Amino acid sequence: MAAVPTDKANALLASLRAVTSRFDSSAVVGDEELAAAAATMRDLRMVLTEFPSLPPTSVPHASAVEQQTIARSAFEQACLLAVRAGDGAALERAWSQLVPFYGDLARALGPSADKPRVAGLYLLHLLVSDKLAEFHCEMELLSEAERAAASVAFPALLEARMTEGAYNRVLEAASSPPSSLFAPMVAAISAAVRDDAARCAQASYRSLPVDAAAAMLHLPSATALREYAAASHPDWKFESAPAAAGAASSTTAAAAGPAPRKAGPRVVFPASSASLDAIPAVPVIERTLQYANDMERIV
């Protein structure tokens, strides 16, 4: 029987790790280097086809554990490359290939140092894709130690904050990802949450002080708010309130009653098309009373 090329696979794997190990740092990985890593990944996949012990066949072999460990590491590297390339479909394919190694073969192979990071990235991908059922299923398959890892706890915290509807807390949590590799997907979540918060603000207020609106949307300044509005809500208008009058004496102020609305620039939201006046109040009341009468007869 021909020798299985585990040495070649290990060499290719080492070449991949030299690139992916820099994804979590501030080091620049150029497009040419990424293209070379993708080519190396393709070569490694070709070598893996010569391993007889891999699922789904899992033919018994003297080097089965070594082959399976190499394959697990290769698919983990494939996940990292897919995340770096922003290819969600490739990430899902690589994760599906990892599932047997994290499931049935986990006991024989032992723990993987890269699993928490890869699992955290995949969970964040599910969150961005709004696949919440799959998100919770994958969370249930992780051990307590794996859930406690920073890379896994981060998407779990984001999901909890999103479920609560605490948009400001989502944006606060999203501002501190475990590594730069999480940043592109975190940016997508932050943008979606900010848009939801903006829709809520528009539905709840006719206008807001610019500083208050910027704080509500977790934007650093009024300039950032104007840039966000120009890109996402061009129908928002910015108005400058007239300058406040000089300070009155304490006696005059006391007689004047409540202080007027704070002067300053404001963002004015367009009128909602779904006005409260459009709610059919009488039919709603009639249906509610009819429902109450029916319930009384049933009881």
DAKA-V772049 format. One record per residue. N is the residue number from 1. PHI is phi in whole degrees, -180 to 180 (NA if undefined). OMEGA is omega in whole degrees, 0 to 359 (999 if undefined). Layout:
<<N;PHI;OMEGA> <N;PHI;OMEGA>>
//
This chain:
<<1;NA;182> <2;-64;180> <3;-67;178> <4;-78;188> <5;-79;179> <6;-68;180> <7;-64;178> <8;-64;179> <9;-63;179> <10;-64;179> <11;-66;178> <12;-65;180> <13;-64;178> <14;-63;178> <15;-65;177> <16;-65;182> <17;-64;178> <18;-63;178> <19;-88;186> <20;-68;179> <21;-66;181> <22;-95;180> <23;-66;184> <24;-85;181> <25;-110;179> <26;-86;181> <27;-64;181> <28;-84;175> <29;-114;185> <30;-74;180> <31;-62;180> <32;-65;179> <33;-68;177> <34;-66;178> <35;-64;178> <36;-66;178> <37;-66;177> <38;-63;177> <39;-66;177> <40;-63;178> <41;-63;178> <42;-65;178> <43;-63;180> <44;-66;178> <45;-62;177> <46;-64;178> <47;-65;181> <48;-64;178> <49;-66;179> <50;-92;178> <51;-90;184> <52;-76;187> <53;-89;184> <54;-82;174> <55;-62;9> <56;-91;183> <57;-76;178> <58;50;178> <59;-69;179> <60;-56;182> <61;-152;181> <62;-62;181> <63;-105;186> <64;-58;183> <65;-64;179> <66;-65;180> <67;-62;182> <68;-69;177> <69;-66;177> <70;-63;181> <71;-64;178> <72;-59;179> <73;-64;180> <74;-64;181> <75;-71;174> <76;-64;177> <77;-65;177> <78;-63;177> <79;-62;181> <80;-64;178> <81;-64;180> <82;-64;178> <83;-64;181> <84;-63;180> <85;-84;182> <86;71;183> <87;-103;182> <88;-65;180> <89;-65;178> <90;-66;177> <91;-62;180> <92;-65;178> <93;-66;181> <94;-64;179> <95;-65;180> <96;-62;177> <97;-74;179> <98;-80;187> <99;-52;180> <100;-62;181> <101;-75;177> <102;-88;181> <103;-108;187> <104;-61;185> <105;-95;186> <106;-62;182> <107;-64;182> <108;-71;185> <109;-87;184> <110;83;184> <111;-70;176> <112;-109;180> <113;-67;183> <114;-89;186> <115;-60;181> <116;-57;181> <117;-66;181> <118;-65;180> <119;-63;179> <120;-63;178> <121;-66;179> <122;-68;177> <123;-62;179> <124;-66;176> <125;-61;178> <126;-64;180> <127;-67;179> <128;-64;182> <129;-82;180> <130;61;177> <131;-101;188> <132;-71;178> <133;-64;178> <134;-65;179> <135;-58;183> <136;-70;176> <137;-62;180> <138;-66;178> <139;-63;181> <140;-66;182> <141;-84;181> <142;-90;178> <143;-77;179> <144;-62;180> <145;-65;179> <146;-68;178> <147;-67;181> <148;-79;179> <149;-63;184> <150;-59;183> <151;-68;179> <152;-91;180> <153;-63;182> <154;-64;177> <155;-65;178> <156;-64;178> <157;-66;178> <158;-61;180> <159;-62;179> <160;-63;180> <161;-66;179> <162;-68;178> <163;-65;178> <164;-70;186> <165;77;180> <166;-87;187> <167;-62;181> <168;-64;179> <169;-74;174> <170;-63;181> <171;-67;176> <172;-65;179> <173;-65;182> <174;-69;181> <175;-76;182> <176;-131;179> <177;-70;182> <178;-63;179> <179;-157;181> <180;-67;180> <181;-67;179> <182;-82;192> <183;-58;182> <184;-61;180> <185;-72;176> <186;-64;178> <187;-62;179> <188;-66;178> <189;-66;180> <190;-61;180> <191;-65;180> <192;-65;180> <193;-67;179> <194;-63;177> <195;-65;177> <196;-63;179> <197;-63;179> <198;-66;178> <199;-65;178> <200;-65;179> <201;-63;180> <202;-65;179> <203;-77;186> <204;-98;186> <205;-130;171> <206;-83;177> <207;-160;178> <208;-144;170> <209;-59;184> <210;-58;180> <211;-64;180> <212;-67;179> <213;-66;178> <214;-64;179> <215;-66;180> <216;-62;182> <217;-93;177> <218;58;176> <219;-105;190> <220;-73;185> <221;-159;176> <222;-65;178> <223;-64;178> <224;-64;177> <225;-65;179> <226;-64;179> <227;-67;178> <228;-64;180> <229;-64;181> <230;-63;182> <231;-83;188> <232;-113;183> <233;-138;182> <234;-64;179> <235;-85;174> <236;-73;179> <237;-120;179> <238;-112;182> <239;-123;176> <240;-98;180> <241;-73;178> <242;-63;182> <243;-61;181> <244;-70;179> <245;-71;180> <246;-62;184> <247;-67;179> <248;-90;178> <249;-69;183> <250;-64;180> <251;-67;180> <252;-65;181> <253;-64;181> <254;-67;181> <255;-77;185> <256;-76;181> <257;90;184> <258;-61;180> <259;-68;179> <260;-68;179> <261;-59;183> <262;-58;180> <263;-75;179> <264;143;181> <265;-64;182> <266;-132;171> <267;-101;184> <268;-108;182> <269;-90;177> <270;-68;179> <271;-63;180> <272;-71;178> <273;-72;180> <274;-100;182> <275;-72;178> <276;-63;180> <277;-65;183> <278;-82;180> <279;-70;180> <280;-73;188> <281;-62;184> <282;-63;178> <283;-60;179> <284;-65;179> <285;-62;180> <286;-62;180> <287;-65;180> <288;-66;179> <289;-65;178> <290;-63;178> <291;-63;180> <292;-65;178> <293;-64;179> <294;-64;179> <295;-64;180> <296;-63;178> <297;-66;180> <298;-67;181> <299;-72;999>>
//
